[in-house]
Amino acid sequence: MERIKAKLKHQDEFGVTNYNNGFLFLSAFALLYLLIAVLALPLLWFETHHGGESANILTYADAFWTLQMSASTIGFGDFYPVTLGGRSLVALVFYFGVGLVGFIGAILANSFFGFAETSVKNRELRRQNQDILEHNKALESKIDQIIKRLEP
């Protein structure tokens, strides 16, 4: 179990937890599709039970597709909700999905290009701060020694 945890995350020398990008990607992807899979059921229920003649989401696959397109912001429009409940679910998945899809995109961009990687910069700043603090302590010690010599 410890080996698995070590592959999912690690702590640097400053105690900052850094998560594996692959783990973050898979977690976000799984969360997104779990949300879509679960919410496709109530979407289908709203549309088939309350949509009347104008309902066009008639199967679970249609509901899943609609939510997937909503989360990705593509929204082809071949299937769309006609009920208030259905529209509310699609809006929820849209807002939540946009965040998750953006997060997934940022992880991929970071993996390929590394320009979003701030942990290296943060570690360098922490190292610089640590050096400055040590230098200040040394100067303080020298000043204390000088003051002791000057005291009568």
N, C-alpha and C positions, 0 to 999 in steps of 0.2 A: 504494500500500500504506500509506503514511503517513497518507493521508486516512482510510482505513478504521480504522486504529489510533486516530486522533484522535477518531473517532465512538464507538469502543467504550470508550475510557477517556481520562482526562485527569489531569494532575497540577496540584494547586493550588500556591499560592505557597510552601507549606511542604514541598513534595515528596511529599505524600500522593497516592497513586493512587486516583482515584474512577472506578468503572466505571459505564457507562450501565445504567440499570435495565432497559431493553428487552433489552439484550444478556444480562444476568444471567437474566432471565425465560426468554428463548428457550433459553439454554444449559441451565438446570435442567430445563426442559420436555423438551428433546431428550434429555438424559441419562436422565431418568425413562423416557421411552418407548423409548429404545434398550435400556435394561435390561429392560424388560418384553418387548420384541420378542425379545431374545436368550434370556431365561430361559423364555419360553413353550415353546421347543423341548425343553429337558430336562424341563420339567414334563409336557408331552405324552408324552414317552418313558416317564417313570416311571409315569404313570397308565395308559397303554395296554399297557405290557409287564409291569407288576408289580401293577396294580390289581385284576386278576381281574374277577369278576362285579360287584363293587361300584363299579368305576370309572365315573365320570360325566363326566370330562373326556376326550372322545373326538376332538376336532378342535383344530387350532391356534387357531381363533377362540375355542373354549371356554377354552383355556389362557390366551390373551391377556386375555380378559374376566376370568377369575379373578384374574390378577395385577394387572390394572388396578383391580378392586374392592378388592383387598387393599391396594394402594398408597394408595388414596384413603380407606381405613379404612371404607368403606361395607359391603363384604362382603355382598352380597345373599344368598348361600348357595345360589343355584340351581346353582352348580358349586362343588365343594370337593374337595381332594385326599384320597385314602385311603391313600396310601403314605407311608412315612417320608421318602423323597427329595422327594416332591411337597410334603409339609407343610413340610419344611425350606426349600425354594425359596420357598414362599408366605410363610413367616415372614421370610426374608431380604428379600423385596420389601416386606413390611409395614414392617419397621423402616427400611429405606433409603427407602422411599416416603414414610413419615410425615415424615422429615426433609426430603426434597425438596419435598413438598407444602406443608409448613409454611414452607419458604424461599420458595417461589413465592407463597404467601399474604402473607408479610411484604413481598415486593417490590411486590405489587399494593397492599397497604395503604399502603405508603410512597409509591407513585406517586399514589394518590388523596388521601390525608390528610396525608402528610408528617410524621406524629407519630413515626415511627421514625427520622427523619433526624437523625443525630447529627453528621454531618460539619460542619454549620454551627456547632454548639456547639463542636466540637473546634477548628475554625478560630478561633473567637472566643477560646477559652481559649489557644490558641497565640499569638494576637496579644497578649492580655493578658500572658502570660508574657514575650513578647519586650519589651513596653513596660516591665515591671517590671525585667528584666535591664538594659535600657538606663538606666533611672533609677538602679539600684544602681551601675552603672559610673560614672555622673556623680557620684553621691554619694561614691563611693570616691575619685574624682579630686579632688574638693573637700576631702575629709578629708586626702588626701596633701598638698595645697597648704597646708592649715592646719598640719599637722605640720611641714612644711619651714619655715614662718614662725616657729613656736615653738621650733625647734631653735636652740641657741646657736651 
